Amino acid sequence: MPSIEMIPYAHLYVHYVHGGNYRYEEMVLDFPREFENEITLSAPKEAKPGQNVTISIKAQPNSYVGLLAVDLGVYLLDSSYDLDGRQILNELGSDLTYSPIKSLFYPGIISGLLTLTNAHYPFSMVIEHQTPVSWGNFPGLLRSKFPETWIFEYLEIKNENTQLTLEIPDTITTWRITAFSIHNNTGLGIVKEATNIVTIKPFFLDIILPYAVKKGEMITLPVTVFNYHNKSLSAEVTLYKNGDEEDFEFSSGNKQQETKNIELPADGIGVVEFTIKPQSLGNLKLNISATASGDLFSDAVLQHLRVEPEGTGNYQNQVMILKVSGKDNEFSSSLSIKVPPNIVTDSEHITLSIGGDSLGPTLENLNNLVMKPTGCGEQNMVNFAPNILVLQYLKTIGKYGQEKMLVKQAKSFVEIGYQQELSFRHASGGFSVFGENQDKGVASTWLTAYVVRFFIKAASFVAVEEKVIRSGLDYLAGNQQQAGDFAYTGYLFYPAQQNRFGFTAFVLMTFMENKKYSKKYKNIIEKGLQFLNENVDRDHDVYALSIMAAAFGMAKHENSTKVLDKLLEKALTNDKLRWWSANDKNGEKDVEITAYALLALLEISSGDDHSAIFEWLMQQRNSKGGFQSTHDTVVGLQSIVKYSQINSASNNNQQINLRYAALDDKGREMKTDEFSINGENILILQTHKLPRSTRSINFKATGNGQSMLQLSSLYYMAEEKAMQHFDIKPKAHRVNAQELNVEICFTYLTTSSKMATKKNDDDNGPVFSNMVIMQLNLPSGYRTDAEFSSSLLRNELIQRTEPKNSESTLIIYLDNLQAGDENCITVPADKTHDVIDRKPAAIEMYDYYNASRSNTVFYTIE
């Protein structure tokens, strides 16, 4: 019969002697680790200072109760004064006796007993060898998981009590856990206070790394060792290389490890420094250990230091549509990569991807479609609208029920994007670029039409408040003028450059998005269409014509063909491709015009072959499945999705095998491999990384069907670009040993008023840029102060700031700049690490909606 004396575990030892041999068997009986005398406490969760608090104690009669309450901060410094029930039970379990001779096994070793007998029994001694210590083995457990967010989960709770078991990260810190709930009947619930989980060790090390360093720089890494024991310790701290890899060099010489000694006071800390020079790009492994008192106290961590090339990145993306059919069911071709001779050594990153669906790259990067910041009301739409288009597409091709994880992810991004977009909403129902407070209470009719249209689309998949849609439509309706066109209101920027006709067509598409709303606002729609119809012959702007054609197509207007014919006359063709252009060196606008034209053609003549337009659009995409900017990404994807919906039937029986060879600039074969596409992986984008020296690929596709092949490359250049519209003059000087000021003077330049947005219709008026982004990259080892960067908003030119990359980069949103005016700003920075041989840092400025207007300069600390 089990008794309390058997806790935490007991041993069963059975033995006998047979033929002079000792026979035995041992077993451990494990029992619940609980005390017989149970005690519980309860108290109010909240109390005011000085208020009487009742603590309820539940224990057995006639017990002696000791009560203790301490500050959490005191407990973190030293918890040894408190009784620990688990520790007591563990010590009871360790009260065993062992042989003084080190042995692997003998009778009684499990039970903690010494057996005295003259019978024969098995016995094995431990033979100790003098072997050198391998410095690749770290003392103690290796800590390597240091996320900033531990839990970010959404759970559907089925029962009143639910348990969630997760592994806590390795960070020495306090994890603060909060939660909320939503119920159909009772609504919202929020926890009254956070729950804290403290992870701590009495002896541990910590290293704080910069966001990144550049290859060739030499950086000093401080390692802090914490000693929370009540005695001083002599410790050794060692930084190891990763095996035989030469990822970095020590400043003290080429060796595999470096050790520093340090004296740690009781309840104190100490700091040692290692200076290294990274030799390779990527995430550099830093293996660090600290030991004291032999191996009695130890800690070891694995951290990663990001090593980047100097200079700025340049992206290229080539897309080819593979059509395998016909008698031989075979298609062969090649693609080449153009890389300048003066790129940063070893900075190339090249990938080859294939997908059975044209939306493969988009599905892979639903929340990361453009390589630009997305901090304003228009730009945020790229995190919202494409996910709605993807959900529509999955429904059309019959994959909505099958691709549950993809649908869940897309819906999540839609819900997040919707909430973010509401922060730009005005009390009037309209929306503006930076919200009601910053945009002085004036909403933008263009942005309102854009946002509300996709809110209407989103309502088919997630919860969207009806009043948000209706108030937006009412705001637009209130800005329709007597002639039927709509008034521009609010902050104007590209793509709101459409003339009166294009802008009116753009707004009308919002009212026509849904039958319910098109009925309610029937008079608004008819009045607007009449205005456009009366002015068809007056408008010759290809941008406006493309939007008008799309709007007329949605309305099934009797003059749809007339507008479309006028647009078709302006089409450009080359190498079996077809597209439209405004001929103003604005690639983003060309994508929009061509996308609107394709949408119109698919409305009016969906049965015709429009593959030449579709393939041109595909060739303009970036490697992530978006385009150069935000609005061209949304409109471009809208047309690609609609084309793919109509032509998806041809993809049902795909079976394609593609073999390729990657060649260097001398034609030598660097890598060979193959892809396979079938009905099971049609939506998956398969990607292979190619050798850095790849300069071309030859491939052969066999089978039947159509797929998309994408060759993407990235390389870095440390040379300044030829000045394109922005004159940038940076100067960085030290204020003291720890502080740096970066002064930047910049001027927007233009030679023609047609190259910028005007704030009025007067051709002789001042010329302004679109929204301009300045990306300030600080020298390695420096970071900006987030609190100060927000104070830059006091400058009327600066609309928003976004620190990124652990505050080593600052994104500054600038209002439209007047040509010829010089503006200056100063950004202070604090030093976090000592760096020797710093590489120049880059400042990039560009027109957000016209990539041809940009400039990059480099600067060093004076």
N, C-alpha and C positions, 0 to 999 in steps of 0.2 A: 504494500500500500504506500503510495507516494506521501511524503511529509515535507514540512517547511524546510527541514534540514537539507533536503536534496537540491534546493534552489542555489545557484542557477542551473547546475547539472550534477549528475551522479555518475559513478563508474561501476559497471558490472564486470567482475574479473573472475572467470571460471578456469580452474586448472586441475591437473592430475598428473601422476607419474605412471608411465607404462613402458615396461622393458628397459628401465633405466633412463628413459627420455622424458623430459618435462613437456607436457602438452598444455596449451592454454589458449584462451580467447578473451579479448577485451572489447567492451562496447561502452559508448558514451550515451547516457540518457539525458536529453535536453529538456528543460522545463521552462515555463514562462518566467521571465525575469521580473518578478513582482514581489513586493513586500506583503506580508500577511496583514500588517497594520496599515490600512488605507486611509488617506487623508486628502480632502479636497478643499479648495478655497473658491469663493466667489465674491465679487465686489462690483459696484456700479462702474460703467465704462467711462463716465464723465463726472467731474466734480468741480465746484468752484473753489477758489482759494479760501481757506478757513472754514469751509463747510464740514460738518460732521459726516463721516463716511462709515457705513456699516460693512464690515468684512465677515462673511459667513464662513465658518470652519466646520467641516464635516469629518469626524474621526470617531474611533471606538471609545466607549466610556472609560473613564479612569486613565486616559492617556495623558502624557505630558506633551505639551505643544510648544515648540519654539517658533516664533514668527520673526521674519526678517524682510525689510524693505530698503532697497538701495537705489541710488541713481544709476541709470543705465550706463552713463559715461564712466562711472567708477567701476562698474562690473566689467566693462571692456578692458580696462587697464589691468585688473587682477581679479580673477574669479576663484582663486584658490581658497579664499576664506569661506566659501559657501559649500555646503554638503551637496555632493552629486550622487544620487542614488545609483545611476548606471556605473559610476566608477567603483562604488562600494561592492556592487554585485560582481563586477569584473575581477576585483581583487580577491573576493571569496573563491572565484573559480580558478584563480591562479595559485592557490595555496596547495601546491603539490611538491613531492619529493623526487629528486632525480639522482642518478648515479654521478659521482664526481668525475668519472671517466667519460669523456665525450664519445657518445655512441649513437649509431643510427637506429638500432632497435635492440630490445631485450625484453624479457617478461616483466610486465608492470610499467612500461614506459608511458603508455597512454593513461593508465590510472594514477600515475604519480606515486608508485610504490616500488620499494626495493625488495626483491624476492631472494631469500637465503635458502639455497638448496644445493645438494651434491649431485642432483640429476643433470643430465646433459640438456642444454638449451641453446638456441641460436643467439649469437652476440656479434655485433659488428661495430668496430671502433671507427672513429673519424680520423683519417690520416690527413694532417695539415701539410700543404705544400707551400713553399715560398714562391708565390707567383706575383708578378708586377701588377699593380692596380691599373685597370683600364679607365682612363679619364673620360672615355665615352659613356661610362655608366654613371648616372647621377645619384647622389645619396637621396634617400626618401622618394616620395612620389613626385613625378614631374608635372608641374602645373602648366597647362597650355591653353586653357579656354578662358578668354577674357572678353566676353561680349559686353557692349554697353547696355543692351536690352536682353534680359534673361527670358521673360515670358511675355509673349504677345499672342494670345490665343482667344478664340471665340468658341464657346462650348454650348451645345444644346443639352440642357440639364433635364434628365428624365425623372429622377427621384429627388426627394427632399434632401437627402444627404449624398454628396458625391465626393469621391476622393480622387485627387490628381497627384500622381507621383512623378516628379521630375528630378533630374540630376542638377544640383546647384553648381554654377560655374566656379572657376578657380580663383576668381578675384577676391582679394582680401578687402571686404567692404561690408556695408549694410545694404541689403536688398529691400526696397520699399515696395510693398505689394498692395494694390488697390483693385477694386472691382465695381461694376455696376450691373444691373439686370433690367430687362424690359419684359413685361408681361402683358398679354393681350387685355386682361381685365384690370390689373392693378397699376399698369403703367411703369414708370421708371423708379428704380431703387438704387441707392448708392451707399456704400459702406460709410459709416460715420467717421472712422479713422483708419489710417493705414496700418498694415501689419508689417513688422520689420523682421528680417532674418539676417543675423550677423554671421559672416564667415570670418574667422580669425584664427591665427596660430600664434603661439608665444614667441616663435622665432621664424622670421620670414624676410624675404628680400623683395624689392620692388624696383622696376626700371620704367621710366617714362620716356617714350620715344617720340620724335617729331613725326608729323604726317609722312614726310618723305625726305630723302636726301638725293642728290644727283651723283651719278657715277663719276668717280674721280675726285670727289670731295673727301676730306678727312674730318670725321666727326667725333666729338668726345661724348661718351655715354655715361652719365652718372648712375650708379647703382646704390640704392639706399637699403641698409640692413636694419631691421627692427628687432630689438631684444626686449621682450616683456617679462623676462625672468627677473627674480629679485637678487640676481648676482651678476657681476660683470663677466664678459666672455671674450675670449680671443678667437676671432673668426677668420676663415679663409674664404675669399670670393674668387671664383674662377669663371672666365669666359672661354668657351670652347668653340673651335671650328666644327663645321658639320662634316665629320668623317674626313675623307681625303679631299673634299672639294675645296677649291681655292676661291671661296665667295668673297673673302675680305682679307686684308692684311692688317696685322698689328703695327702700330707706329714704332714699337720697340723692336721689330724684326719679324722675319718670316718664321712662324712657329705655329703649332697646332692649338696651343692654349696659353692663357696668361693668368697668373694668380696674384691677387693682392691680399695683404694681411691687414687686419683692422681690429682695434680694441673697442669693444662695445660696453658702455656703462650699464649698470642695472637699470631696467625700465628706460632705456635710451636707444638712440639710433646712431648710425655711422654711415658715411658715404665714401665710396671708392669710385674711381673713374677709369674707363677704358677708352683709348683712342684708336679707332679703326678706319681703314680706307676701303670701302666697297669696291669689288672688282667685277661684279656681274649685276645685271638688271633683274628686276623682279622682287619677290619677297625674300629677303635675306634672313635665314634662320639664326637666331641668337640663343645659344644654350648657356645658361648661367646657373651656377650653384653656389651655395653658401653653407659652410659647415663650422661647427664650434664644439669644443670638448670632444675631440675625436669625431665620431659620427653620431654622438648622442643627440645633438640638435642640428637639424639640416633643413634646407629648402632648395628647390630647383625649379626653374621656369624655362619655358620655351616661348620666346617672343619673335615677332617678325618685323623687320625694318624694311620699309618700302624704298626701293632704289629705282629712280627714274632717269631717263636720258636727259641731258641738258637740251634746251631749245623748246620748240613747240611742235605739237603733233600735226601731221597732214594726213588726211584720210582720202582713200580712193575706193570706189565700189563699182564693179562691173557686173551687170546682170544679163544673162542670156536665157531666152526661152527655148527649151529643147523640145522639138516635136519629132517623135520617133514613130513612123508609120510607113506604109507603102510596101512594096514588094520585098525589099531587103530588111526592113525593120531595123535600120542602122543609121546612126548619125555621128559624124566625126567633125571635130573642129579644134580650135585652140584659142587661148586668151593670153595676153601678155601684160606685164606690169611695168609701168614707166616710173623709174626711181631716179631722181637726180644724182649726180656723182658726189655731191658735197653733203650728203646726209650724215647725221651723227652715227658713228660706228656702232653696229649691232643693235640699232634701234628699230629694225623692221619687225612687224608682227603681221603675218599673212595667214589667211584662212580661206578654205574652199568649202562652200556649203551647197547643199542641194535639198530641194523640197518638192513634194508632189503637188503642193498647193501654192498659189501665188502669194498667199498671206503668211507663209511659213515664218519669215523674219519678224513680221508684225506680231504673230502669236507668241513668239519667243521673247518679245520685249514690250509687252503691253504697257508698262509704266515707264518706259525709257526709250521713246521713239525718236527723240531729237537730241542733238548734242549741244544744246543751249539751255540756259536757265529758263525756268517757267514760273516766274513769280508774280505776274500780273494777271488781271482778269481774263484777258484774251489768251495768254500763253497757258494758263491753267487748263484751258479747254482741251489741250492735247493729251492731258492725263485722264480726260473724261470721255470725250466724243468717240475716239477710235474704239474704245471698249464696247460702246453701244453698237457700233457698226459690226464689230466681231460677233456680238450676240445675235444680231439680225442675220448675219451670214451663216452662223452655225444652225440657226433655225431653218433657213432656206434649204440648206444642203442635207438636212436630216441628221445632223451630228449633235444637236443641242442636248438630247437625252443621253447620248453616249459619252460625250466629253464632259463629264461632271466636274472634274477638277478644274478644267479650263473655264467652264462656265462660272464656277464659284469664284475663281480668281478675277475674271472680268467683271462680275457683279460687284465684287469688293472694291475694285478700282472705280467703278461707276459711283458707288455710294460715297467713297472718299472724295472723289472729284466733285460730286454734287454738293457735299457739305462745304468744301473749300470754296466753290463758286458762290455760295450764298453769302460769303463774307464780302463780296463785291456788290451786293444788292443794296439798292436805295429804298427809302420809305415809299417813293413814288412807284415802285415796281420795276424800275429800270436797273441797269447794271453799268458799272464804269470800270475803267482800267485798274484803279487803285482803291476803289471803295468810296463811300459817301464822304467821309471826313477829309480824305486827302484830295479828292477831286471837287471839293467845295460845293457839294450837293448837286452837281449837274451830272446826270446820267448820260450815257452814250446810246443813241438810237441804234447805231450799227452793232455795238456789242450786245445790246439787249435782244435784237433780232437773232443774232447768232446763238446766244445762250438759251433763249427760250425755245428755239427750234429743237435743240438737242435735249432740252428738258422734256419736251413733248415725246421725243423718241425714247428717252430713258424711262418714261412712265410705264412702258410695256414690260419692263424688267425689274424695276425697283420702285420703292415708294417715293413719289414726288408730290408735294403739296399742290393741290388744285389751285389754291389762291395765288401761289407763286407764278404759275403759268398764266392765269387770268390777269393778274395785275401787270405782268410784263406785256401781254398782248394789249391791254387797255392803254398802257403807256405809249406803245407804238401807234395805236389807233389815234390817240390824242395828238400825235405829231404828224398826222397826214394833213397835207395842205389842200387848199381849194382845188388846185388843178389835178390832184390825185397822187402827186409825188410826196415823198416824206422828207421832213426837215432833218438836217444834220444837227445833232446836239452833242455836247460833251467833248471830251478830249479826242482829237482826230489824229490818226496815224494810219500808216499802211497796215492792213489792206482796206481801210475805209477810204481809199482814193477813188473809188468808183464815181463816175459822174452821176448826175441826177437820175439818169435812166437805169444805169447799173445798180445804183443804191436802192432805188425803188423796187427793182426786180428782186434784189437780195432780201428786202424786208417782206415782200409778198410771199416768198417761199416759206417763211415762218407761219404765216396765216394759213397757207395751203398744206401744211405738213400733216394735218389730221382732219378727217371729215367732220368731226364734232365741232372743231373750232372754225373750220372753213364755212360751216353753215351759220354759226353765230356771227361771224364777221364777213358775211357775204357781201355787204355793201362796200366795205373797205376794199375787199379784193377786186370787185368789179370796177370800182373807181380807179384803182391803181392800174389794172390791166388796160383800161381805156386810155389812161395817160400814156402808157408804153406803146400801145397800138397806134396812137395818133402821132407818135414821134419816131416810129421805126425808121423812116426814111432820113431823119435828121441825124441819127446816131451812126458814126463810123468808127467809134473806138472799139477795138477788138475785145478789150477786157469787159466793157459794158455789154457788148453784143453776146458774149459767151454766157453771162449771167441771165440776160434777157431770154436767150434761147432755152436755158434750163428752166426758167420760171414759166415760159410759155408752154414748154413740154409738160410740166407738172399740171398746168391748168387745162391741158388738152385744147389750147386756144386754136381758133381757126387759122390764125396767121403764124402758127408755129413753124411751118415749112418755109415761109417767107424769111423769117429771121434766121433760120438755120442756113438757108441758101446764101444769105448775105455773109454769114460767118464762114461757110465752106469756101467762099471765094478767097478768103484770107489765109487758108491753110498752107503749111509748108510741108514739103516731102523730101526725103533723102534716104536712100538705102532701105527701102521698104518700110520706112517709118513715116508717121504723120503727126504733126503738132501745130500749135499756134504760138505766136510770140508778139509781145508789145514792142520789141526791138529797142528796149531801154536798158539792156545788160542786167535785167532783173530775172534771174532764173526762177525765183519763187513765184513771181507773177505768171511766168510762162506755164508753170505747172498748174496753177489755178485755172488759167484760161483754157488749157487743154483738157483739164478735168471737167470743167463745166460743159465744154463742148461735147465730151464723151457722154456725160449724163444726159444732155439734150438728145443726142443721137440714139441712146438706148431707150429713151422715152418714146421717140417718134419712129425709129426704124431698128428695133432691137434684133430683127432677123437678119440684118445685113452683117457683113464682116467688118468689124471695127478693131481687129487685132493689131493693125499698124499703130493705132493711137494707144492702145493698151500697152504694147511693147515699148513705145517711147516713154510712157509714164513709168513703167517698171525700171527702165534704165536711168531714171533720174533719182531713184530712191537711194537712201543711205543704207549701210549694212544692217541697221536695226529695224528696217521696215518702214521708216518714216521718210521725210524729205528734209530739205534744208532748214525750214523754219516750222512754225506751229500751224498757221492757218493753211498753208499749202499742204501740210501733212494731212489735215482733216479732210480738205476737199479732194486731195489726190486719193486718199484711201477710200473715200466715199464712192468715187468713180470706179476704182479697182474692185471694190466689194460688189458693186452692182454688176459690173461686167462678169465677175467670177460667179455670181449667183446665176446669171443667165447661161453661162457656159460650163457650169459645174457637172452637168450630166456626162460630158465627155471624159471626166476623170474617174468614173466609177470602176473601170476595168484596167487601171494602170498596172503595168509590170515592166519596170525599167531597171536595167543594170548599167552602171557607168564605171568604166575603168579610166584612170588618169595617170599621167606621169608629170611630175614637177621637175622643171629644168632650170639650171642656172644661166647666167648671161653667156656662157660658152657652149650651151646646149647639152651640158652633162646632166644625166639623170640623177636627181637628188632624192626622190621618193616616188613610189608607186603604190596605189591602193585602189579601192573601189567602193561604190555606193550601190545600194539596192532599194528600190521604191516599189511598194505594193499597196494594196488596199488597207493594210493594217497600220502603216506608218505614214500615210499620205499627208497628215497635218504636221508631222514632226520635221523640224529643220535639222538635218544632219550636217555636222561641221567637222572638218579635219584641219588641224594646224599644220602648216607647211613650213619647211626650213626657211630661215631668214634669207638665204641666198637665192630663193626662187624668183625667177624673172618671167617665166611663162609656164603654161600647162598645156599639154596635149591630151585630148580625151576622146573616147568612143562610147556612145550610148547605144544599147540594143534593147529590143523589146517592143512595147507598144504603149503609147500615151504621151502626155505632155508634162514637163517638169520645169522647174526654175533652177538655174545654176548661178551661183554668186561667188565672185572672187573679190575678197576684201583685203585691203592692205593699209597699214599705218606705219609711218616713219617720221622721225624727228629731224628738224633743221634748226641750227643755231644762228641762222642769218636773219637779219631784219628784212621784212617784206618791203617792196617798193611802195611808197606812200600812196594810199588810195583814200583821199578825202579827209584823213585825220592826221594833223601834225601834232605829235606827242613829244613833250620835253620833260623827262623825269630827272629828279635829282634826289639821291638818298645820302643823308649824312647822320652821323651818330650824335645824339644829344648827350649821352654819357655811355658808360660801359655796358649798360643794360637796355638802353632805349635808342630807337631809330626813328627818324622822320623821313617819310617819302613824300616829296613835293612833286606834283604832276601838273604841268600846264598843257592845255590841249586846245586845238582850234579845228573847227569843222570847215573844210574847204570844198568849194564846188566851182565849176566853170560854167554851169548851165542851170538855170532855174528849173529845168525839166528833171533834174537829177535829185530833187528833194521835194518833200511835201510842203505846200504853202498853207499858211493859216488863213488866207483869204483868196479870192478869185482874181485879184489884181496882179497881172503879169509883171508889173513893175514893183510889186511889194517885196518885203524881205523874204529870203529863202531860208527854210529850216530843214533840218534832218528829220528822219523818223525817230522813234525811240532808239537810243544808243546804249549799248552795253560796254562798260569798261571792266575788264577782268585784270585785277592787280594781283600778281603772284609775288609774294615776299621772298627775299633771299632765304636760303636754307638756314634753319635754326632760329627763325623769327616767326612771330604770330601777331595778329592784330587783336585789339581788345574789342570784344563784341559790343560792350557798352558804349565805347567811343564811336564805333562804326555806325551805330544807330543815331548818334548825335550829328552825323553828316547830313541827316535829313533837314537840318535847319538851313542848309543851302538850297535855295529855291530850284536849282537845276536838278537836284538829286531827289528822285521819287521813292527809291527803295534801296536798301543794302542787304546783301546776303553773305555772311561769312561761310566758307566751306573748307573742306579738307583740313579739319581741325584748326580752323581760323588762320591757316597759312595762305589762303586765297580770299580776296574780297571781291564780290560781284556788285557793281554799282549801276543802277538803272538811272539813266540821264534823260531829262525832258528833251524835246526836240531842240537841237542846238542851232543858233543863228550863224549862218556862214560868215567867216571872217572874224568873229568875236573870240578872243582868247579868254579862257576860264582856267582857274587854278584851284586845286584842292591839296590838303595835306593830310596824310594818313600816318599816325604814329604806330609803332610796332615794338613789342618787347622781345628780348632775346631769351630763348629757351635752352639752346645748346650752343656750345662753342664749335665752330666749323672753320677749318683751314682750307685754303684754295677754293673758296666759294665760286661757283659758276654764275654767270649773269642770270638775272631773273627777268621774266617777260611781262610786259603790259600789252594787252590786246584791247583794241577798240573796234567795234563794228556796228553797223546799222542792222538792227535785229531783223528787219524784213527785206534786206537787200545785201546779200553776201559779197557783192562786188565792191561795196564800200567798207573797207576795213584797213587796219594797219596794226603792225606789231613792232615794238621796239624793245630793246634789252637795256638793263641798267645794272650798275654795280655800286657798292657802298664806297663813297668817297673817303 
